[in-house]
Amino acid sequence: MNLYEIKGVYKSYNNKAKSRVYAVYNIDLTIKKGEVLGIVGESGCGKSTLGKMLLKLEQPTQGRIIFNQQDITDYSFKQMRKIRSGMQMIFQGTANAFNPYFTVEQIISEPLNNYSREAKELKEKKIVEMLERVGLNKTYLTRYGQEMSGGQRQRVGIARALILNPEFVVCDEAVSSIDYALKNQILQLLTDLKQQFGFTYLFISHDLASVNKICDRVVVMYLGNIVEIIPHINYQVQHPYTKALLAATLIPDPHQRERKRVLFREGEDLKIPKSGCVFQNRCLYTQSICQTEQPALMSKSGEHYIACHLCHNY
């Protein structure tokens, strides 16, 4: 069963924008209940914007967003408040995500105060338990954001997002500022909570190793467009951009690294083309049809979808 259905969603920040100048362009996507859907791509490709639209933190310019069989596209603030506790976000910028005048206890208790009528003692117990789950302890309750490291702030952000046991969580670079050992702990925590409570995650990340560890499916975005959807990061990808993205991942063992290969045109114009495929300016395999017709996102097999004229012909 689908938790989310995204139908023809666009997002533009310019009211005078031409037809292709969008942060998110014509996204059709479903998110199944209980799955972890990964989104990867370069900075500025629309990953975070899409996540914010799903939570109605950003309003789509066009298209429909359906959550739990409810069309929430045009929901007001009051209407969203009724379902807001079921959807939360772990923000990327930990330095700006907290009120600087709030202690850790106040930061994590804010969702509980907004959506829960439990006794104060029970709330305090939940906060301490959640802190311990993310690798902290009750001594952090009286600290302020500026008194913690980036990794510690990130853990507090995760605790705040999960304290209500939400049905859906957008993890926007949730483990980006955490050391390797704790990163695995947090990923395991997210996995355990998903299995225990049936959470659904949208996992936005540049860390392909983390994506491989936690995600059930992976969406690859480029300049606001979905170019490929794959069952997992180690799948035999076909889109030229996905191949280049995976090839850029550094293998830990230097003896296993291959000599750098040319996989796309570097230094080319990154503006969105007026027509055709969005990757045409950097693709090594551009054909005449790529310059005039935008490739549709088509099913190749099972959970594998691709938007590429070259791949559609094979």
Secondary structure, DSSP 8 states (H G I E B T S, - for coil): -EEEEEEEEEE-S-TT--TT--SEEEEEEEEETT-EEEEE-STTSSHHHHHHHHTTSS--SEEEEEETTEE-TT--HHHHHTTGGGEEEE-S-HHHHS-TT-BHHHHHHHHHHHH----HHHHHHHHHHHHHHTT--GGGTT-BGGGS-HHHHHHHHHHHHHTT--SEEEEESTTTTS-HHHHHHHHHHHHHHHHHH--EEEEE-S-HHHHHHH-SEEEEEETTEEEEEESSTTS---SHHHHHHHHTS--SSGGG-------S-TT---S--SSS-TTTTT-TT--GGGGTS----EEEETTEEE--HHHHT-
